[in-house]
Amino acid sequence: MEALKLNYYQDIEGLPFNETYTAGFDKTKLHIVSWMPKVIPRAIVLFVHGSGDHVLRYHNWAQLFNCERIGFVGIDVRGHGKSGGKRGHGSLIELLKDIDTLFEYTRKMYPNTPRILYGQGMGGSLVMSYLIKNRPNVAGVVSASPWLRIVNSPLNLLGKLCNFATKLTPSLTLSNRSSSQYHTLNEVVAKSSDSDPLIHDKISQRLFYQITEAGELLLQNRHRFNVPILLIHGTHDTIASWRACSEFAQYTSKNTSFKPWDGGLHELHNSHDKENVFGFIANWIDKFPLSKKKI
């Protein structure tokens, strides 16, 4: 077990976790990290990070779930973190297959434990796409600041350009023009992010276009979602549109809950109000008939 030597992790570096590598469908090396409570977990969160991000940044967040007897298992999708692949590159189908790998891993380790699919940013869009395409057996889905639409107009223009360019140079990577100041107001987290060697600002033309297109398809097919979904989104997010999130919630099933977080940026889990954000998620999870095994 080897934690990154970053200040953000120092207060919880005693929290046990396990890192492992497994082969994806095409033999790409995929990095999976597990945080488990010391008692039998009543549920397992399967976590997917955002663009340019990696799962070890959620070390603190995982601890909160463990305190609620919920395991937390995350994957670095290809092109991110400690997983293989060109930085920021992949296709929508490939990333969804990476989530397949995460499901298979947890299915072997914890076959009878309820699962909750959870994604942040790009990961929020991915877990929703995975839900509608694969219909996995999950108790619910948490989608935080999902990439349904992009706020920044230059990035919207980039999406249109990528539609054309992806056929010519699909693996060409560009900057996603995102920096820590757009993600969080927490100066400690921002400083750690800026010096984190596993964080990057790269995204390929193909991936940008396909994630953007997937967001629009999710909005068009929102009536097809029946699994319980919790959408949370900061109203000051300058990366992903919280209004698109609201639009999704208004015209989907009664099983969808939407919580706009007033003044929140893109990373609600790194906000100054993160304890209340977690409490809201935990209360939502508690509504489900999860494992009642005695400890």
MINU-26420 format. One record per residue (C-alpha): residue in three letters; x, y, z; residue number from 1. Coordinates in Angstrom, 3 decimals, padded with zeros to 6 digits. Layout:
<sites>
+------+----------+----------+----------+------+
| zafi |       px |       py |       pz | segu |
+------+----------+----------+----------+------+
|  ALA |        X |        Y |        Z |  NUM |
...
+------+----------+----------+----------+------+
</sites>
This chain:
<sites>
+------+----------+----------+----------+------+
| zafi |       px |       py |       pz | segu |
+------+----------+----------+----------+------+
|  MET |  000.000 |  000.000 |  000.000 |    1 |
|  GLU |  001.568 |  003.284 | -001.075 |    2 |
|  ALA | -000.177 |  006.615 | -000.595 |    3 |
|  LEU |  000.740 |  009.709 | -002.558 |    4 |
|  LYS |  002.913 |  012.037 | -000.479 |    5 |
|  LEU |  000.598 |  015.015 | -000.650 |    6 |
|  ASN | -000.476 |  017.300 |  002.188 |    7 |
|  TYR | -004.146 |  016.605 |  001.522 |    8 |
|  TYR | -003.710 |  012.993 |  002.624 |    9 |
|  GLN | -001.635 |  013.515 |  005.751 |   10 |
|  ASP | -004.500 |  013.728 |  008.242 |   11 |
|  ILE | -005.818 |  010.302 |  007.262 |   12 |
|  GLU | -002.747 |  008.441 |  006.048 |   13 |
|  GLY | -003.521 |  005.760 |  008.651 |   14 |
|  LEU | -006.781 |  004.872 |  006.881 |   15 |
|  PRO | -006.304 |  001.393 |  005.390 |   16 |
|  PHE | -006.855 |  000.930 |  001.708 |   17 |
|  ASN | -005.837 | -001.545 | -000.943 |   18 |
|  GLU | -004.480 | -000.854 | -004.410 |   19 |
|  THR | -004.588 | -003.447 | -007.132 |   20 |
|  TYR | -004.158 | -003.647 | -010.893 |   21 |
|  THR | -006.272 | -005.674 | -013.249 |   22 |
|  ALA | -006.511 | -006.063 | -017.009 |   23 |
|  GLY | -009.303 | -004.355 | -018.907 |   24 |
|  PHE | -011.186 | -005.967 | -021.786 |   25 |
|  ASP | -008.294 | -005.118 | -024.140 |   26 |
|  LYS | -005.528 | -005.874 | -021.609 |   27 |
|  THR | -005.072 | -002.197 | -020.644 |   28 |
|  LYS | -003.762 | -002.009 | -017.073 |   29 |
|  LEU | -006.454 | -000.588 | -014.784 |   30 |
|  HIS | -005.861 |  000.716 | -011.266 |   31 |
|  ILE | -008.493 | -000.068 | -008.606 |   32 |
|  VAL | -008.469 |  001.191 | -005.024 |   33 |
|  SER | -010.630 | -000.174 | -002.204 |   34 |
|  TRP | -011.450 |  001.367 |  001.169 |   35 |
|  MET | -013.362 | -001.008 |  003.433 |   36 |
|  PRO | -014.833 | -000.525 |  006.916 |   37 |
|  LYS | -013.592 | -002.766 |  009.712 |   38 |
|  VAL | -017.033 | -004.393 |  009.867 |   39 |
|  ILE | -019.117 | -006.171 |  007.245 |   40 |
|  PRO | -020.153 | -003.486 |  004.729 |   41 |
|  ARG | -023.870 | -002.970 |  004.247 |   42 |
|  ALA | -023.224 | -001.632 |  000.736 |   43 |
|  ILE | -020.383 | -000.940 | -001.682 |   44 |
|  VAL | -019.929 |  002.326 | -003.566 |   45 |
|  LEU | -018.461 |  001.845 | -007.039 |   46 |
|  PHE | -016.815 |  005.154 | -007.853 |   47 |
|  VAL | -015.810 |  006.790 | -011.154 |   48 |
|  HIS | -013.810 |  010.053 | -011.135 |   49 |
|  GLY | -013.897 |  013.054 | -013.442 |   50 |
|  SER | -011.803 |  014.241 | -016.382 |   51 |
|  GLY | -008.085 |  014.479 | -015.577 |   52 |
|  ASP | -008.731 |  013.198 | -012.046 |   53 |
|  HIS | -007.831 |  009.984 | -010.214 |   54 |
|  VAL | -009.379 |  007.899 | -007.464 |   55 |
|  LEU | -006.706 |  008.366 | -004.766 |   56 |
|  ARG | -007.851 |  011.979 | -004.437 |   57 |
|  TYR | -011.019 |  010.616 | -002.794 |   58 |
|  HIS | -009.142 |  009.155 |  000.177 |   59 |
|  ASN | -010.861 |  011.483 |  002.675 |   60 |
|  TRP | -014.265 |  011.058 |  001.063 |   61 |
|  ALA | -013.989 |  007.271 |  001.253 |   62 |
|  GLN | -013.358 |  007.476 |  004.988 |   63 |
|  LEU | -016.752 |  009.092 |  005.517 |   64 |
|  PHE | -018.487 |  006.223 |  003.723 |   65 |
|  ASN | -016.519 |  003.688 |  005.756 |   66 |
|  CYS | -017.798 |  005.331 |  008.941 |   67 |
|  GLU | -021.306 |  004.536 |  007.686 |   68 |
|  ARG | -020.405 |  000.873 |  007.086 |   69 |
|  ILE | -020.212 |  001.446 |  003.341 |   70 |
|  GLY | -017.265 |  000.227 |  001.310 |   71 |
|  PHE | -015.763 |  002.494 | -001.352 |   72 |
|  VAL | -014.106 |  001.028 | -004.446 |   73 |
|  GLY | -012.915 |  003.288 | -007.246 |   74 |
|  ILE | -011.199 |  002.866 | -010.580 |   75 |
|  ASP | -008.856 |  005.056 | -012.573 |   76 |
|  VAL | -010.390 |  004.803 | -016.034 |   77 |
|  ARG | -007.922 |  004.430 | -018.877 |   78 |
|  GLY | -005.831 |  007.501 | -019.592 |   79 |
|  HIS | -006.084 |  008.629 | -015.967 |   80 |
|  GLY | -004.278 |  008.198 | -012.667 |   81 |
|  LYS | -002.234 |  005.025 | -012.398 |   82 |
|  SER | -004.084 |  003.206 | -015.175 |   83 |
|  GLY | -002.588 |  002.642 | -018.601 |   84 |
|  GLY | -003.389 |  004.413 | -021.823 |   85 |
|  LYS | -002.577 |  007.778 | -023.338 |   86 |
|  ARG | -003.401 |  010.591 | -020.908 |   87 |
|  GLY | -006.944 |  011.843 | -021.462 |   88 |
|  HIS | -007.658 |  009.524 | -024.358 |   89 |
|  GLY | -010.180 |  006.758 | -024.821 |   90 |
|  SER | -013.643 |  006.265 | -026.222 |   91 |
|  LEU | -016.990 |  006.294 | -024.465 |   92 |
|  ILE | -017.369 |  002.557 | -025.093 |   93 |
|  GLU | -013.900 |  001.839 | -023.687 |   94 |
|  LEU | -014.570 |  003.823 | -020.512 |   95 |
|  LEU | -017.905 |  002.082 | -020.031 |   96 |
|  LYS | -016.094 | -001.240 | -020.377 |   97 |
|  ASP | -013.684 | -000.049 | -017.677 |   98 |
|  ILE | -016.726 |  000.330 | -015.425 |   99 |
|  ASP | -017.607 | -003.253 | -016.389 |  100 |
|  THR | -014.209 | -004.238 | -015.010 |  101 |
|  LEU | -014.961 | -002.412 | -011.757 |  102 |
|  PHE | -018.284 | -004.245 | -011.453 |  103 |
|  GLU | -016.633 | -007.602 | -012.082 |  104 |
|  TYR | -013.972 | -006.890 | -009.459 |  105 |
|  THR | -016.506 | -006.043 | -006.762 |  106 |
|  ARG | -018.757 | -008.915 | -007.810 |  107 |
|  LYS | -015.954 | -011.374 | -007.069 |  108 |
|  MET | -014.898 | -009.716 | -003.821 |  109 |
|  TYR | -018.374 | -008.955 | -002.422 |  110 |
|  PRO | -020.902 | -011.013 | -004.405 |  111 |
|  ASN | -023.947 | -010.474 | -002.192 |  112 |
|  THR | -023.448 | -006.868 | -001.112 |  113 |
|  PRO | -025.716 | -004.147 | -002.594 |  114 |
|  ARG | -023.889 | -001.760 | -004.910 |  115 |
|  ILE | -024.278 |  001.972 | -005.401 |  116 |
|  LEU | -022.826 |  003.499 | -008.550 |  117 |
|  TYR | -021.308 |  006.952 | -007.971 |  118 |
|  GLY | -019.639 |  009.316 | -010.430 |  119 |
|  GLN | -018.147 |  012.798 | -010.279 |  120 |
|  GLY | -018.074 |  015.242 | -013.220 |  121 |
|  MET | -017.278 |  013.234 | -016.332 |  122 |
|  GLY | -017.711 |  010.177 | -014.118 |  123 |
|  GLY | -021.220 |  011.386 | -013.281 |  124 |
|  SER | -022.088 |  011.307 | -016.954 |  125 |
|  LEU | -020.375 |  007.938 | -017.406 |  126 |
|  VAL | -022.314 |  006.199 | -014.622 |  127 |
|  MET | -025.591 |  007.514 | -016.029 |  128 |
|  SER | -024.651 |  006.307 | -019.516 |  129 |
|  TYR | -023.640 |  002.968 | -018.024 |  130 |
|  LEU | -026.985 |  002.707 | -016.257 |  131 |
|  ILE | -029.028 |  003.245 | -019.395 |  132 |
|  LYS | -026.853 |  001.047 | -021.639 |  133 |
|  ASN | -026.084 | -001.862 | -019.304 |  134 |
|  ARG | -028.976 | -001.899 | -016.811 |  135 |
|  PRO | -026.737 | -003.086 | -013.938 |  136 |
|  ASN | -028.131 | -004.482 | -010.712 |  137 |
|  VAL | -027.589 | -001.516 | -008.384 |  138 |
|  ALA | -029.461 | -000.129 | -005.399 |  139 |
|  GLY | -029.033 |  003.413 | -006.678 |  140 |
|  VAL | -026.861 |  005.927 | -008.502 |  141 |
|  VAL | -025.242 |  009.111 | -007.227 |  142 |
|  SER | -024.207 |  011.578 | -009.931 |  143 |
|  ALA | -022.314 |  014.627 | -008.677 |  144 |
|  SER | -021.808 |  017.618 | -010.989 |  145 |
|  PRO | -022.403 |  015.429 | -014.057 |  146 |
|  TRP | -021.137 |  016.499 | -017.458 |  147 |
|  LEU | -024.500 |  016.768 | -019.217 |  148 |
|  ARG | -023.645 |  020.117 | -020.765 |  149 |
|  ILE | -020.595 |  022.330 | -020.531 |  150 |
|  VAL | -020.952 |  025.875 | -019.181 |  151 |
|  ASN | -017.917 |  027.467 | -020.805 |  152 |
|  SER | -018.800 |  028.648 | -024.328 |  153 |
|  PRO | -015.260 |  028.164 | -025.744 |  154 |
|  LEU | -015.501 |  024.515 | -024.713 |  155 |
|  ASN | -018.881 |  024.247 | -026.449 |  156 |
|  LEU | -017.190 |  025.516 | -029.614 |  157 |
|  LEU | -014.430 |  022.990 | -029.032 |  158 |
|  GLY | -017.041 |  020.248 | -028.947 |  159 |
|  LYS | -018.307 |  021.254 | -032.389 |  160 |
|  LEU | -014.763 |  021.322 | -033.767 |  161 |
|  CYS | -014.069 |  017.911 | -032.241 |  162 |
|  ASN | -017.088 |  016.505 | -034.062 |  163 |
|  PHE | -015.221 |  017.165 | -037.290 |  164 |
|  ALA | -011.654 |  016.611 | -036.103 |  165 |
|  THR | -012.300 |  013.360 | -034.240 |  166 |
|  LYS | -012.534 |  011.511 | -037.542 |  167 |
|  LEU | -009.134 |  012.820 | -038.608 |  168 |
|  THR | -007.122 |  012.852 | -035.373 |  169 |
|  PRO | -009.175 |  011.084 | -032.675 |  170 |
|  SER | -006.295 |  010.647 | -030.227 |  171 |
|  LEU | -005.018 |  014.224 | -030.417 |  172 |
|  THR | -005.261 |  015.646 | -026.903 |  173 |
|  LEU | -006.076 |  019.235 | -025.988 |  174 |
|  SER | -006.233 |  021.090 | -022.696 |  175 |
|  ASN | -009.620 |  020.919 | -020.975 |  176 |
|  ARG | -008.908 |  024.505 | -019.815 |  177 |
|  SER | -009.752 |  023.580 | -016.261 |  178 |
|  SER | -007.784 |  024.545 | -013.160 |  179 |
|  SER | -008.210 |  023.962 | -009.439 |  180 |
|  GLN | -009.772 |  027.401 | -008.907 |  181 |
|  TYR | -012.813 |  026.255 | -010.874 |  182 |
|  HIS | -013.124 |  023.059 | -008.834 |  183 |
|  THR | -012.932 |  024.175 | -005.214 |  184 |
|  LEU | -012.463 |  027.168 | -002.920 |  185 |
|  ASN | -010.580 |  024.959 | -000.458 |  186 |
|  GLU | -007.024 |  026.343 | -000.722 |  187 |
|  VAL | -005.420 |  023.235 |  000.787 |  188 |
|  VAL | -007.105 |  020.958 | -001.740 |  189 |
|  ALA | -006.376 |  023.362 | -004.618 |  190 |
|  LYS | -002.683 |  023.523 | -003.726 |  191 |
|  SER | -002.452 |  019.736 | -003.481 |  192 |
|  SER | -004.240 |  019.340 | -006.818 |  193 |
|  ASP | -001.884 |  021.750 | -008.535 |  194 |
|  SER |  001.134 |  019.709 | -007.389 |  195 |
|  ASP | -000.415 |  016.266 | -007.876 |  196 |
|  PRO |  001.573 |  014.398 | -010.568 |  197 |
|  LEU | -001.388 |  012.162 | -011.386 |  198 |
|  ILE | -003.733 |  015.020 | -012.277 |  199 |
|  HIS | -003.682 |  016.284 | -015.871 |  200 |
|  ASP | -005.667 |  018.695 | -018.030 |  201 |
|  LYS | -005.694 |  016.535 | -021.168 |  202 |
|  ILE | -008.667 |  015.228 | -023.094 |  203 |
|  SER | -008.646 |  013.818 | -026.598 |  204 |
|  GLN | -010.841 |  015.178 | -029.357 |  205 |
|  ARG | -012.709 |  011.890 | -029.593 |  206 |
|  LEU | -013.379 |  011.585 | -025.872 |  207 |
|  PHE | -014.481 |  015.216 | -025.548 |  208 |
|  TYR | -016.918 |  014.889 | -028.417 |  209 |
|  GLN | -018.303 |  011.535 | -027.267 |  210 |
|  ILE | -018.840 |  012.623 | -023.648 |  211 |
|  THR | -020.502 |  015.826 | -024.852 |  212 |
|  GLU | -022.754 |  013.857 | -027.187 |  213 |
|  ALA | -023.522 |  011.340 | -024.428 |  214 |
|  GLY | -024.733 |  014.162 | -022.188 |  215 |
|  GLU | -027.255 |  015.290 | -024.771 |  216 |
|  LEU | -028.421 |  011.704 | -025.276 |  217 |
|  LEU | -028.953 |  011.348 | -021.534 |  218 |
|  LEU | -031.132 |  014.456 | -021.539 |  219 |
|  GLN | -033.125 |  013.136 | -024.482 |  220 |
|  ASN | -033.622 |  009.732 | -022.839 |  221 |
|  ARG | -034.206 |  010.828 | -019.245 |  222 |
|  HIS | -037.656 |  009.218 | -019.264 |  223 |
|  ARG | -035.944 |  005.800 | -019.421 |  224 |
|  PHE | -034.403 |  006.062 | -015.946 |  225 |
|  ASN | -036.265 |  004.179 | -013.209 |  226 |
|  VAL | -033.454 |  003.244 | -010.816 |  227 |
|  PRO | -033.163 |  005.655 | -007.845 |  228 |
|  ILE | -030.798 |  008.473 | -008.818 |  229 |
|  LEU | -029.456 |  011.309 | -006.709 |  230 |
|  LEU | -028.185 |  014.326 | -008.630 |  231 |
|  ILE | -026.207 |  016.950 | -006.709 |  232 |
|  HIS | -024.746 |  020.025 | -008.373 |  233 |
|  GLY | -023.255 |  023.329 | -007.237 |  234 |
|  THR | -025.029 |  026.396 | -008.612 |  235 |
|  HIS | -021.675 |  028.161 | -009.130 |  236 |
|  ASP | -020.151 |  025.323 | -011.124 |  237 |
|  THR | -018.418 |  026.961 | -014.103 |  238 |
|  ILE | -017.495 |  023.636 | -015.730 |  239 |
|  ALA | -020.641 |  021.488 | -015.943 |  240 |
|  SER | -024.082 |  023.055 | -016.176 |  241 |
|  TRP | -026.228 |  022.675 | -013.062 |  242 |
|  ARG | -029.215 |  023.892 | -015.089 |  243 |
|  ALA | -028.853 |  020.880 | -017.409 |  244 |
|  CYS | -028.909 |  018.717 | -014.281 |  245 |
|  SER | -032.113 |  020.427 | -013.180 |  246 |
|  GLU | -033.615 |  019.927 | -016.642 |  247 |
|  PHE | -032.858 |  016.214 | -016.430 |  248 |
|  ALA | -034.486 |  015.898 | -013.003 |  249 |
|  GLN | -037.684 |  017.707 | -013.984 |  250 |
|  TYR | -038.654 |  015.267 | -016.696 |  251 |
|  THR | -037.555 |  011.895 | -015.400 |  252 |
|  SER | -039.094 |  009.379 | -012.992 |  253 |
|  LYS | -040.179 |  009.987 | -009.405 |  254 |
|  ASN | -037.128 |  007.935 | -008.357 |  255 |
|  THR | -034.840 |  010.824 | -009.292 |  256 |
|  SER | -033.853 |  013.356 | -006.628 |  257 |
|  PHE | -032.068 |  016.607 | -007.410 |  258 |
|  LYS | -030.255 |  018.795 | -004.909 |  259 |
|  PRO | -028.815 |  022.081 | -006.226 |  260 |
|  TRP | -026.072 |  023.173 | -003.820 |  261 |
|  ASP | -026.241 |  026.942 | -003.487 |  262 |
|  GLY | -022.853 |  028.521 | -004.216 |  263 |
|  GLY | -021.117 |  025.190 | -004.729 |  264 |
|  LEU | -018.391 |  024.721 | -007.340 |  265 |
|  HIS | -017.595 |  021.600 | -009.355 |  266 |
|  GLU | -016.177 |  019.491 | -006.512 |  267 |
|  LEU | -018.805 |  019.495 | -003.782 |  268 |
|  HIS | -016.855 |  016.800 | -001.924 |  269 |
|  ASN | -014.036 |  019.346 | -001.541 |  270 |
|  SER | -016.212 |  022.290 | -000.564 |  271 |
|  HIS | -016.216 |  023.982 |  002.839 |  272 |
|  ASP | -019.679 |  022.463 |  003.244 |  273 |
|  LYS | -018.535 |  018.922 |  002.436 |  274 |
|  GLU | -019.816 |  017.413 |  005.711 |  275 |
|  ASN | -023.343 |  018.524 |  004.860 |  276 |
|  VAL | -022.921 |  017.294 |  001.282 |  277 |
|  PHE | -021.919 |  013.887 |  002.588 |  278 |
|  GLY | -024.746 |  013.899 |  005.139 |  279 |
|  PHE | -027.248 |  014.535 |  002.355 |  280 |
|  ILE | -025.866 |  011.614 |  000.323 |  281 |
|  ALA | -025.788 |  009.320 |  003.378 |  282 |
|  ASN | -029.401 |  010.150 |  004.272 |  283 |
|  TRP | -030.456 |  009.391 |  000.713 |  284 |
|  ILE | -028.654 |  006.026 |  000.807 |  285 |
|  ASP | -030.293 |  005.180 |  004.143 |  286 |
|  LYS | -033.689 |  005.137 |  002.436 |  287 |
|  PHE | -032.781 |  001.905 |  000.643 |  288 |
|  PRO | -033.263 | -001.610 |  002.051 |  289 |
|  LEU | -029.541 | -002.375 |  002.091 |  290 |
|  SER | -027.828 | -005.307 |  003.761 |  291 |
|  LYS | -029.066 | -005.828 |  007.307 |  292 |
|  LYS | -026.393 | -008.327 |  008.328 |  293 |
|  LYS | -025.422 | -008.087 |  011.972 |  294 |
|  ILE | -021.881 | -007.044 |  012.768 |  295 |
+------+----------+----------+----------+------+
</sites>
